[in-house]
Amino acid sequence: MIFRAPAPFSLRLLFVAVLLGGPWPGLSSAEGAPGPRSLVPDRVFDVIPAPPWPGGPGQAMAFAGEALGDWKLYLAGVPVDGPRLVALAEGAPGESLEATLRVDLGRPVDLGDFIFFLDDVLRDGARGLRGELVWVTPGRARSAGILLHPDDVFAGKPRLYGARGPLAIDRPRPQRNMDPARDGDPPGPPWAMRYRNPSQEKEALAALEAIRGDASFARRIRSLIGQLRAQGAEVYLNSSVRSPERGYLMWGAFILSRASSEAEVQARVERLRAARSEWELSVPIRWLHPAGWEATRDAARAMADTYEVVFATEEGARASDHYTGAAVDLVALALPGRLELISPRGASRNFDLSSPTASRDLSLSPDLIDWLEASWGLKKLRSDYPHWSDAE
């Protein structure tokens, strides 16, 4: 971790006010970042005074809030502006700021990395970014360490902000109001409009029942969703039944989006072509973009963002439980401090999620996951944030 010696807060605030309002070249992203809408994260405090903070991390967050002002950022779908940060920093004296932040935003925020992220936003605000849309999807935020990642919870490998390259901050194109890709098109968001999943929760659950010829799995998922929502949780059924063609495209977008050289792109495209033939899939995508390997990578990133894919493997693309209706992607956030669940077999359990270290996130709550596996006939793939399988 690199820190720069802080100036007094009053002097630094004056400096920031001048810096953010001064005449600067119009840069829509940090220098050197791929694509038009990226930050280059680091663990250097350029704007926020570096520790030690006599008033704790709340002092740093309040400073960031004052500097941010009415510029609104979107973190995992939640709007965050300066007044909100200041109110959070000043409104819970004696309490854990990280816990307060997680409850208010309804997201498992990693406070230290969040402050580094705010500093980078303010830094690039001085380079022309200020006022532009900053949109960090849940997957991006987890990968960057701003939100807790499964590696933090289950692998003992904390994600450190600034350790994984540029952070995209553009808003992905939503899977609606978009024409489907045509045969022979290169990677891009329109491919998400072909081989589509059921788009509504009711349809997704009905698809589970139809493909399995059995309502048990869908009934258990429906019950879990209903109990969580009844207690105030924010719940999303992102995916149920998925076609092999869609799984193949998601995997391809994922691996190409993470390529860092022309040789890597070429090798991954060759593997994708071979897999399409081996798996006997008729997916008419042209994996290499006519504008070159960098355009291929950038288009694949946009495609992966539209799919909201955060983890994909060749094994999963070849034979996913989603293809047979034996898996769902389920996200439950903003869990209450006290949660009571009753299993389909009648067993009940009360969970205390009020600890300052609690994630308030179903996919990142080990005790809750263990009990659901034992009592609901479910299996959590811990390395894949939203993935739950039928274990019965």
DRENTOR-876951 format. One line per field, with one value per residue (C-alpha): x, y, z; residue in three letters; residue number from 0. Coordinates in steps of 0.1 Angstrom, whole numbers. Last residue first. Layout:
east	X, ...
north	Y, ...
up	Z, ...
code	Ala, ...
pos	NUM, ...
This chain:
east	-321, -290, -305, -279, -272, -250, -250, -213, -196, -167, -191, -212, -241, -259, -296, -318, -334, -322, -285, -276, -297, -280, -245, -254, -268, -236, -214, -231, -216, -242, -270, -256, -260, -222, -219, -188, -206, -227, -264, -269, -284, -300, -331, -338, -368, -372, -405, -393, -397, -374, -386, -364, -360, -337, -326, -303, -323, -307, -299, -291, -304, -290, -301, -286, -305, -295, -309, -330, -311, -291, -287, -267, -240, -223, -199, -202, -195, -165, -152, -155, -175, -176, -190, -215, -239, -250, -247, -214, -201, -210, -194, -163, -164, -166, -135, -115, -124, -117, -83, -77, -85, -111, -127, -137, -126, -154, -177, -208, -231, -238, -247, -234, -220, -201, -168, -175, -183, -154, -130, -141, -139, -104, -93, -107, -89, -55, -61, -71, -41, -17, -31, -26, -44, -74, -99, -129, -121, -126, -159, -174, -166, -181, -213, -216, -212, -238, -262, -258, -261, -296, -303, -330, -329, -313, -312, -337, -333, -340, -338, -345, -372, -385, -412, -387, -365, -395, -408, -375, -369, -404, -400, -366, -381, -411, -389, -368, -399, -420, -411, -411, -376, -378, -413, -408, -376, -393, -422, -396, -381, -416, -426, -393, -396, -371, -371, -335, -327, -310, -304, -308, -275, -258, -268, -243, -212, -190, -187, -218, -218, -255, -273, -272, -306, -320, -319, -348, -340, -310, -295, -264, -237, -232, -196, -173, -148, -121, -86, -62, -66, -46, -61, -87, -75, -96, -91, -78, -91, -109, -145, -152, -127, -126, -164, -160, -169, -177, -151, -127, -123, -139, -168, -174, -171, -197, -220, -219, -199, -215, -198, -218, -200, -202, -164, -145, -124, -90, -99, -128, -101, -87, -121, -131, -97, -102, -137, -122, -96, -124, -144, -113, -111, -149, -154, -191, -215, -245, -278, -265, -277, -271, -236, -226, -236, -217, -186, -190, -190, -208, -195, -209, -235, -247, -214, -200, -234, -246, -213, -216, -253, -245, -217, -235, -242, -269, -273, -272, -241, -224, -238, -221, -239, -219, -238, -208, -179, -154, -177, -184, -147, -140, -168, -154, -119, -132, -154, -123, -112, -115, -77, -72, -37, -40, -38, -57, -83, -71, -42, -43, -24, -38, -44, -73, -70, -106, -124, -150, -135, -119, -86, -72, -38, -48, -79, -112, -135, -106, -115, -84, -85, -97, -101, -132, -121, -86, -97, -121, -96, -69, -93, -102, -65, -58, -86, -77, -41, -18, -14, 19, 14, 4, 14, 0
north	-337, -314, -288, -262, -226, -201, -164, -159, -187, -199, -210, -233, -236, -269, -271, -297, -272, -283, -292, -269, -241, -245, -244, -213, -194, -202, -192, -158, -145, -157, -146, -110, -91, -92, -95, -80, -55, -84, -79, -111, -132, -162, -179, -214, -235, -271, -278, -300, -272, -252, -224, -193, -165, -136, -110, -82, -81, -92, -63, -86, -119, -131, -163, -179, -211, -247, -282, -271, -294, -267, -247, -276, -267, -292, -276, -240, -251, -271, -242, -219, -188, -162, -127, -129, -99, -109, -72, -70, -101, -85, -52, -71, -91, -59, -46, -78, -81, -44, -50, -80, -63, -41, -71, -85, -121, -143, -143, -157, -182, -205, -240, -261, -296, -296, -305, -279, -251, -261, -259, -224, -213, -228, -210, -177, -182, -187, -156, -134, -146, -139, -105, -96, -90, -114, -109, -100, -129, -154, -139, -133, -169, -183, -163, -174, -211, -208, -191, -219, -246, -231, -217, -226, -206, -171, -138, -146, -114, -107, -75, -86, -70, -100, -110, -108, -135, -158, -154, -161, -192, -205, -200, -217, -247, -249, -246, -275, -297, -289, -320, -325, -312, -290, -278, -272, -251, -232, -223, -208, -187, -176, -164, -146, -128, -129, -166, -170, -158, -178, -145, -111, -115, -115, -79, -69, -75, -101, -101, -106, -136, -144, -113, -101, -95, -60, -41, -25, -49, -67, -36, -20, -18, 15, 27, 25, -2, -8, -10, -36, -63, -51, -17, -28, -58, -90, -109, -145, -165, -188, -187, -152, -130, -153, -151, -113, -85, -53, -27, -55, -49, -83, -76, -41, -52, -80, -56, -31, 1, 31, 64, 88, 121, 151, 150, 129, 158, 152, 166, 141, 115, 121, 123, 89, 75, 88, 73, 39, 40, 48, 18, -4, 4, 0, -33, -29, -59, -41, -28, 8, 18, -16, -21, 15, 12, -21, -5, 26, 4, 22, 48, 77, 67, 98, 115, 92, 81, 117, 127, 98, 106, 143, 135, 112, 74, 59, 21, -1, -20, 13, 43, 76, 110, 143, 165, 171, 147, 168, 170, 133, 124, 144, 126, 93, 102, 113, 82, 61, 71, 105, 109, 96, 82, 78, 95, 128, 122, 136, 115, 87, 58, 23, 23, 19, 29, 41, 32, 46, 50, 16, 4, 27, 43, 78, 77, 80, 107, 132, 167, 187, 207, 242, 242, 233, 200, 212, 244, 227, 199, 223, 241, 207, 198, 230, 224, 188, 195, 181, 144, 125, 101, 65, 34, 0
up	-46, -48, -70, -79, -68, -87, -79, -69, -87, -65, -38, -60, -35, -34, -25, -9, 14, 49, 47, 18, 32, 65, 51, 30, 60, 80, 51, 42, 9, -16, 7, 11, 44, 45, 82, 97, 119, 133, 127, 107, 135, 118, 131, 119, 112, 100, 83, 55, 30, 52, 75, 75, 101, 95, 120, 108, 76, 42, 20, -10, -24, -57, -74, -105, -109, -114, -123, -153, -176, -195, -162, -147, -172, -195, -221, -209, -173, -183, -204, -174, -167, -139, -138, -166, -166, -201, -211, -193, -212, -245, -237, -227, -259, -279, -261, -266, -303, -309, -293, -315, -348, -365, -383, -349, -345, -330, -360, -345, -363, -333, -347, -318, -323, -291, -308, -336, -313, -290, -319, -328, -292, -289, -320, -307, -274, -292, -314, -284, -264, -293, -298, -262, -229, -231, -203, -225, -247, -218, -207, -242, -251, -219, -224, -260, -251, -223, -248, -273, -245, -237, -203, -177, -146, -146, -127, -100, -80, -44, -23, 13, 34, 55, 31, 3, 19, 26, -9, -26, -5, -12, -50, -49, -31, -55, -86, -73, -65, -96, -116, -154, -153, -184, -177, -139, -145, -173, -150, -126, -153, -166, -131, -127, -160, -189, -198, -212, -247, -275, -293, -277, -257, -291, -296, -268, -290, -306, -344, -367, -390, -386, -373, -337, -321, -322, -290, -270, -242, -228, -212, -228, -202, -183, -186, -156, -167, -141, -154, -140, -113, -83, -77, -53, -33, -36, -4, -8, 22, -3, 10, 21, 3, -27, -29, -36, -12, -30, -39, -46, -83, -92, -69, -82, -118, -112, -94, -122, -118, -135, -135, -157, -165, -141, -134, -159, -172, -156, -122, -120, -127, -93, -77, -91, -80, -45, -44, -54, -26, -2, -15, -11, 26, 31, 15, 6, 9, -8, 6, 3, 38, 55, 40, 47, 83, 87, 71, 93, 124, 151, 176, 158, 131, 112, 104, 78, 65, 61, 44, 19, 11, 7, -18, -41, -44, -66, -61, -92, -82, -75, -94, -90, -86, -88, -63, -41, -47, -27, 3, 1, -3, 29, 47, 36, 48, 82, 84, 80, 115, 131, 136, 100, 97, 68, 34, 26, -1, -34, -48, -23, -38, -40, -77, -101, -138, -145, -176, -201, -236, -240, -226, -199, -207, -195, -172, -190, -205, -208, -217, -210, -177, -169, -131, -111, -97, -89, -73, -49, -44, -33, -9, 6, 9, 28, 52, 57, 65, 39, 38, 31, 2, 9, -10, 0
code	Glu, Ala, Asp, Ser, Trp, His, Pro, Tyr, Asp, Ser, Arg, Leu, Lys, Lys, Leu, Gly, Trp, Ser, Ala, Glu, Leu, Trp, Asp, Ile, Leu, Asp, Pro, Ser, Leu, Ser, Leu, Asp, Arg, Ser, Ala, Thr, Pro, Ser, Ser, Leu, Asp, Phe, Asn, Arg, Ser, Ala, Gly, Arg, Pro, Ser, Ile, Leu, Glu, Leu, Arg, Gly, Pro, Leu, Ala, Leu, Ala, Val, Leu, Asp, Val, Ala, Ala, Gly, Thr, Tyr, His, Asp, Ser, Ala, Arg, Ala, Gly, Glu, Glu, Thr, Ala, Phe, Val, Val, Glu, Tyr, Thr, Asp, Ala, Met, Ala, Arg, Ala, Ala, Asp, Arg, Thr, Ala, Glu, Trp, Gly, Ala, Pro, His, Leu, Trp, Arg, Ile, Pro, Val, Ser, Leu, Glu, Trp, Glu, Ser, Arg, Ala, Ala, Arg, Leu, Arg, Glu, Val, Arg, Ala, Gln, Val, Glu, Ala, Glu, Ser, Ser, Ala, Arg, Ser, Leu, Ile, Phe, Ala, Gly, Trp, Met, Leu, Tyr, Gly, Arg, Glu, Pro, Ser, Arg, Val, Ser, Ser, Asn, Leu, Tyr, Val, Glu, Ala, Gly, Gln, Ala, Arg, Leu, Gln, Gly, Ile, Leu, Ser, Arg, Ile, Arg, Arg, Ala, Phe, Ser, Ala, Asp, Gly, Arg, Ile, Ala, Glu, Leu, Ala, Ala, Leu, Ala, Glu, Lys, Glu, Gln, Ser, Pro, Asn, Arg, Tyr, Arg, Met, Ala, Trp, Pro, Pro, Gly, Pro, Pro, Asp, Gly, Asp, Arg, Ala, Pro, Asp, Met, Asn, Arg, Gln, Pro, Arg, Pro, Arg, Asp, Ile, Ala, Leu, Pro, Gly, Arg, Ala, Gly, Tyr, Leu, Arg, Pro, Lys, Gly, Ala, Phe, Val, Asp, Asp, Pro, His, Leu, Leu, Ile, Gly, Ala, Ser, Arg, Ala, Arg, Gly, Pro, Thr, Val, Trp, Val, Leu, Glu, Gly, Arg, Leu, Gly, Arg, Ala, Gly, Asp, Arg, Leu, Val, Asp, Asp, Leu, Phe, Phe, Ile, Phe, Asp, Gly, Leu, Asp, Val, Pro, Arg, Gly, Leu, Asp, Val, Arg, Leu, Thr, Ala, Glu, Leu, Ser, Glu, Gly, Pro, Ala, Gly, Glu, Ala, Leu, Ala, Val, Leu, Arg, Pro, Gly, Asp, Val, Pro, Val, Gly, Ala, Leu, Tyr, Leu, Lys, Trp, Asp, Gly, Leu, Ala, Glu, Gly, Ala, Phe, Ala, Met, Ala, Gln, Gly, Pro, Gly, Gly, Pro, Trp, Pro, Pro, Ala, Pro, Ile, Val, Asp, Phe, Val, Arg, Asp, Pro, Val, Leu, Ser, Arg, Pro, Gly, Pro, Ala, Gly, Glu, Ala, Ser, Ser, Leu, Gly, Pro, Trp, Pro, Gly, Gly, Leu, Leu, Val, Ala, Val, Phe, Leu, Leu, Arg, Leu, Ser, Phe, Pro, Ala, Pro, Ala, Arg, Phe, Ile, Met
pos	391, 390, 389, 388, 387, 386, 385, 384, 383, 382, 381, 380, 379, 378, 377, 376, 375, 374, 373, 372, 371, 370, 369, 368, 367, 366, 365, 364, 363, 362, 361, 360, 359, 358, 357, 356, 355, 354, 353, 352, 351, 350, 349, 348, 347, 346, 345, 344, 343, 342, 341, 340, 339, 338, 337, 336, 335, 334, 333, 332, 331, 330, 329, 328, 327, 326, 325, 324, 323, 322, 321, 320, 319, 318, 317, 316, 315, 314, 313, 312, 311, 310, 309, 308, 307, 306, 305, 304, 303, 302, 301, 300, 299, 298, 297, 296, 295, 294, 293, 292, 291, 290, 289, 288, 287, 286, 285, 284, 283, 282, 281, 280, 279, 278, 277, 276, 275, 274, 273, 272, 271, 270, 269, 268, 267, 266, 265, 264, 263, 262, 261, 260, 259, 258, 257, 256, 255, 254, 253, 252, 251, 250, 249, 248, 247, 246, 245, 244, 243, 242, 241, 240, 239, 238, 237, 236, 235, 234, 233, 232, 231, 230, 229, 228, 227, 226, 225, 224, 223, 222, 221, 220, 219, 218, 217, 216, 215, 214, 213, 212, 211, 210, 209, 208, 207, 206, 205, 204, 203, 202, 201, 200, 199, 198, 197, 196, 195, 194, 193, 192, 191, 190, 189, 188, 187, 186, 185, 184, 183, 182, 181, 180, 179, 178, 177, 176, 175, 174, 173, 172, 171, 170, 169, 168, 167, 166, 165, 164, 163, 162, 161, 160, 159, 158, 157, 156, 155, 154, 153, 152, 151, 150, 149, 148, 147, 146, 145, 144, 143, 142, 141, 140, 139, 138, 137, 136, 135, 134, 133, 132, 131, 130, 129, 128, 127, 126, 125, 124, 123, 122, 121, 120, 119, 118, 117, 116, 115, 114, 113, 112, 111, 110, 109, 108, 107, 106, 105, 104, 103, 102, 101, 100, 99, 98, 97, 96, 95, 94, 93, 92, 91, 90, 89, 88, 87, 86, 85, 84, 83, 82, 81, 80, 79, 78, 77, 76, 75, 74, 73, 72, 71, 70, 69, 68, 67, 66, 65, 64, 63, 62, 61, 60, 59, 58, 57, 56, 55, 54, 53, 52, 51, 50, 49, 48, 47, 46, 45, 44, 43, 42, 41, 40, 39, 38, 37, 36, 35, 34, 33, 32, 31, 30, 29, 28, 27, 26, 25, 24, 23, 22, 21, 20, 19, 18, 17, 16, 15, 14, 13, 12, 11, 10, 9, 8, 7, 6, 5, 4, 3, 2, 1, 0
